[in-house]
Amino acid sequence: MIKRLITNSILSDYKRGKVIVLLGARQVGKTTLLSDLRKKTEKVFSLNCDNLDDILVLEKKTSTELQHILSPYDLVFIDEAQRVKNIGLTLKIIGDLKLDTQVIVTGSSSFDMANEINEPATGRLIEYNLYPFSLPELAAHRSEREESRLLETRMIYGLYPEVVTQPEDAKRTLMTLTNNYLYKDIFTYKGIKKPDLIQKLVRALALQLGCEVSYNELSKLLGVDKNTIETYINLLEKCFIIFRLDSFSRNLRNEIKKGKKIYFYDNGIRNAVLSNFAPLELRNDTGALWENLMVSERVKHNAYSGKFAQLFFWRTHEQQEIDLVEEEDGKLKTFEFKWNSHTRNRQPKAFANSYPDSPFHVVTPENYWKFITE
């Protein structure tokens, strides 16, 4: 079994008297992680809320009933908790009971969980995100050398667990994920009136990978208003399909202040959206795939290591740009991502002059391990 980096952090939060919430896309390994946690505890009660019988165990229960249900166990898993009506109120009651039982809740989309959980249960939760495998997780299971050898494969097929463990079926797995699971939670959301628009939007975003995205241009391309585009992109974020980087702007008048770049959490999903699994030598988007892989790996690294760094991109109206600006505790680091290791790059003078003492690094296939692990 490939050990997840988040496991020890979750174990260290046991007995803090709070409900642990684990969010992540479908098929990223939440249930497998729960199985691993289960091995370390004797008395375990598991509920899968994709099943109606398990939902009824939790719905409309008083504090006395919940205490009677949960207290005999050391550990209780509630899988796909967003299916439970008023789950936020239920978790608030559980938190207030201060049981010795550790409750762990999972969900595959964060919009329902945010609506149902965060408001009523504020202060009673510890929240984690689980992503597709990270490269350091795979290197720890095999070796850094082996993962470096498979780098091009990861760029094309991504890091979903089933893709990694059954590489011979990678294409079929990714197409099944994309067609059957990717939009499942979004399509059940009450505000969605045009599910086909979601698919067209995701394809348009996949084609603009690594580029600055204009909501106005997307609205014209897809024939809907800008607010609809923004709403749907927010939903895609909350279902862990894509994430945004805002533009970094503090000092310069010519800095782009409202720009956005959109990345996919997984390269394989992005390529499946376009039905393009061609090898790198036949592609014209290799640089974008490299940038997407590195930025998504940095997101995973920061989340799993407990860093509270913010990520941005930087660009001026004169087209000076930096791929990634990371701000942590008021300090800036800047990064460029180059698939071609021989490309020479320097931090733009405009940035260096306005933000002195901001280290600049070019991340290539020869040196990327430091970037994704430190």
Secondary structure, DSSP 8 states (H G I E B T S, - for coil): ----TTHHHHHHTTTSSSEEEEE--TTSSHHHHHHHHHTT-SSEEEEETTSHHHHHHHTT--HHHHHHHHTT-SEEEEETGGGSTTHHHHHHHHHHHT-SSEEEEEES-HHHHIIIIITTTTTSEEEEE--S--HHHHHHHS-HHHHHHTHHHHHHH---HHHHH-GGGHHHHHHHIIIIITTHHHHTSTT-S-HHHHHHHHHHHHHTTTSB--HHHHHHHHTS-HHHHHHHHHHHHHTTSEEEEEE--SS-TTB-SS-EEEEES-HHHHHHHTT----GGG-S-HHHHHHHHHHHHHHHHHHHTT---EEEEEEBTT--EEEEEEEETTEEEEEEE-SSTT------HHHHHHS-S--EEEE-TTTHHHHHH-
